[in-house]
Amino acid sequence: MAQFETVEVTTDLLIIGGGMAACGAAVEAAHWAKKHNLKVTVVDKAAMDRSGAVAMGLSALNQYVGMDAKGRSPLDYVKYVRNDLMGIARDDLVYDIGRHVDGSVHLFEKWGLPIWKDDEGKYVFEGPWQLMINGESYKVIVSEAAKNAMATLGANGELYERIFIVEPLMDGDRVAGAVGFSVRENKFYVFKAKAVIVGMGGAVHVFKPRSTGEGFGRSWYPPFNTGSSAYFTLKSGCEMTCQEVRFIPVRFKDAYGPVGAWFLLFKSRATTALGGEYMVERRPELENWKPYGLVKPIPANLRNYLMMLDTQEGKGPAYMRTEEALGKIIDAEPDEKAKKKKMKEIESEAWEDFLDMTISQAILWAATNTSPEEKASEIQACEPYFIGSHSGASGAWLSGPEDLAPPEYFWGYNGMATVKGIFCAGDASGASSHKFSDGSHAEGRIRAKAAIAYIVDNPDQPKVDAGQVDQLRKTILQPMETFEEFSGLTDNADVNENYIRPQQFMYRLQKIMDEYAGGASTQFATNKPYLDRGLELLAFLKEDSEKLAAEDLHELMRCWENVHRMWQAESHVRTVMAREETRWPGYYFRADHPKMDDANWKVFVNCKWDPKTGNWEIMKRDVIPMEG
Ligand SMILES: Cc1cc2nc3c(=O)[nH]c(=O)nc-3n(C[C@H](O)[C@H](O)[C@H](O)COP(=O)(O)OP(=O)(O)OC[C@H]3O[C@@H](n4cnc5c(N)ncnc54)[C@H](O)[C@@H]3O)c2cc1C
C-alpha cells in the first residue's frame, strides 16, 4: 500500500466541521483566543466556502426572533419549538440560541448577505420567524467572515480543508483531539487539542432514499453529512438525546424542492388527488394528539401525518396547488397591466426559490414542461434524515447556560457534552431544534466562548498515547490494505468474498433501516419485533465493517462515512425501541404502541455507548420546561 505520512498538529481549540455552526464558532473563537493567546484550528472534510447543508445556498433565514423588529422574546420562540417537538425540548438551550440569533442575522447582513426589505426598509418575513434572502452565496459569505476572523490570529489560526475526521482521541474521560486523513493526499492527521467543538452536521442516506437507480444521490439532505457528529460523540462516550427524533420533510417529489415559500409566502394549499384538502378534512385527527395538535402552527410531523393518512388510503398523489396560489395573487391585482407585472414578479420568485437552494427542482420543472402558474406539482414525504438543527432533534446531551439551566441540566460549561472538553453545535447538539442555519451559527458562537473559557480553566494539554494513535492509524487505513491484498483475486473488483465495498455496505444498511426501522417502504411504521430483527442485522453489518475495502482515498472516505452512518442507525433503533409510544406520527409510527403516552413518556430518552465495556445504556431524563 502507498506510504502515508503522519501529520501532527497541536492546538488549543479544535473546531471540527466547516458548516454554519463551525463558521459561527470560528468567528467567536478568534475573538476570545486573541485575548488569551490561544490557538484555534478548524478542520473541514470539504472546502468551507461551499461545505455542509448550505453549500448550494438558501432562500430564507429560518430563525429570526425579531426582538427589536417584532418586540418578541426568545420565550415566544421556545413555546413554538416545544410544541413542534410534541413537548420534548430543552427550553434552556432553545432560549439561549433565541437570544443570540438576531445578532448572527445582523452580522450576515453586515458581511454582505442580501436580506429582502420592503418599501419601508423593514425585513420581509416569509413566515412568522423566517426572513427572505437572496441566498445563493450565503455560505460563501459566512465562510469568508470565518476565514477573516481566523486570519486575525496569524499563526494561531489554522484552517485545514479536505480532511475527513474519523475518530476522537481520548485522555481517560477527557477529549484530547481527533484523527483523520486527507481525502486528496496520502496523509494521516493527528490533531491534539484541549477542547473540541463538534460541528460535522447530521446524517443522510442512513435510510434507503426514494431516489434510487437513475436518481440515486438526490436527497433532501445534501449527501455530504454522514453521521460524523453522532459517531464522534458516541464513540467518545457522550450521552446522546432524542436519537429517535428523525425528520421527514414533505417536499416537491423527486427533486426535493423546498415548500416553505409556497406554503408561507404564496399561501398555497396542498391537496390529494381524490381526498381534497387533508389539512381541513383530517382536522379531527389532531384531537388525538392534543395539546400539541391543537396549537398553531400545527407540528410538522402532524402535518405530514395528515397527508400520509390520505396517501395510505390511496388518495394520492398529493399536490402543491401552485396554479391556484399564483392565480389568487394575480386575481387580486386591479387591472390587466398590473396583473401582467405581478405575474412576472412572482413567476421569477417561484423559480428563484429553487435556483437559490435546490437547483435540481428547477431543472425537473424545465425538463417536465411544468409551468407552476398552469399546473400543480406533486409533493411527497421524503425518507428520514437526522438533522437536529432543523425539525428533528437528535444530538448530544449538553450542559445548559448557567443563568437558565436547572441543576439537572448544568455541569459547568454552556454547551459541553457529558465528556469533558467536547462542545457541540448545530446538528451535533440535541433537543434544541429549529435553530436552522442562522441559529446554528449563533450556537457555534455560544459554544466557542464557552470552550475557550474551559481551556483557560484547564490549560494543560491532555496526554495522547502514541500506541492509541498507531492503532487508530492502522484501523483507519485498513480498508486500503484490504483492497490491495484481495482485489486481484477476482476479475471484477466488486465481487470478492474477502471484502465488502462501501457502496454495497451502504445499500445493506439502508435496506435494514428501511425495512425494519420504519423507512419509506413500510410507510414509516415499525414495532418491537421489527426493531429486534433490525438490531440483529445491524450487528452482522458491524462485524462486516471490518472487511470494508477502499480502492483509493475517496473510497476510504466512503468506508468511514458508512461506519458513521451505521452508528447513527444503531443509536436510532435502540432509542425508537426504548420509547414505547408513538409521539411523532409523520416521522415514525410504533404500530405496537400507536398512541402518545404523556404519563410515562413525556421524557427525554437518552442513550450512551460505553467505550470501556462496549455496552449501550438507555436512560430517561426529565423534561423541565421554562415558565410560559
Ligand atoms: C435541504 C435543506 C434546506 C434547508 N433550508 C434552510 C433554510 O431555508 N433556512 C435555514 O435557515 N436553514 C435551512 N436549513 C438548515 C441548515 O442548513 C442547517 O441547520 C445548518 O446547516 C446546520 O449547521 P451545521 O453546522 O450543524 O451543519 P452543516 O452546515 O451541514 O455543516 C457540517 C460541516 O461538517 C463537515 N463535515 C461533515 N463530516 C465531516 C467529517 N467527518 N470530518 C470533517 N468535517 C466534516 C461538512 O463538510 C460541513 O462543513 C436547511 C437544511 C437542509 C438540509
The ligand as an ORCA input file, in Angstrom:
! r2SCAN-3c Opt
* xyz 0 1
  C     -32.251     20.860      2.286
  C     -32.114     21.789      3.425
  C     -32.739     23.007      3.383
  C     -32.594     23.904      4.412
  N     -33.200     25.114      4.331
  C     -32.974     26.051      5.259
  C     -33.489     27.353      5.103
  O     -34.183     27.668      4.139
  N     -33.185     28.273      6.055
  C     -32.392     27.973      7.132
  O     -32.128     28.865      7.937
  N     -31.907     26.726      7.308
  C     -32.159     25.766      6.401
  N     -31.644     24.503      6.549
  C     -30.942     24.163      7.799
  C     -29.446     24.485      7.794
  O     -28.863     24.163      6.586
  C     -28.780     23.717      8.930
  O     -29.490     23.995     10.096
  C     -27.319     24.099      9.169
  O     -26.581     23.988      8.005
  C     -26.719     23.239     10.282
  O     -25.418     23.655     10.518
  P     -24.262     22.630     10.920
  O     -23.019     23.423     11.035
  O     -24.711     21.795     12.037
  O     -24.136     21.651      9.648
  P     -23.617     21.978      8.192
  O     -23.806     23.405      7.862
  O     -24.240     20.983      7.301
  O     -22.045     21.721      8.276
  C     -21.473     20.461      8.516
  C     -19.982     20.555      8.246
  O     -19.313     19.383      8.698
  C     -18.382     18.969      7.716
  N     -18.150     17.551      7.953
  C     -19.046     16.530      7.887
  N     -18.453     15.372      8.202
  C     -17.168     15.663      8.487
  C     -16.039     14.876      8.882
  N     -16.135     13.545      9.092
  N     -14.832     15.486      9.067
  C     -14.713     16.845      8.899
  N     -15.746     17.620      8.522
  C     -16.949     17.040      8.333
  C     -19.057     19.342      6.415
  O     -18.153     19.397      5.340
  C     -19.622     20.705      6.775
  O     -18.632     21.692      6.652
  C     -31.796     23.565      5.534
  C     -31.172     22.312      5.594
  C     -31.324     21.426      4.557
  C     -30.638     20.107      4.636
*
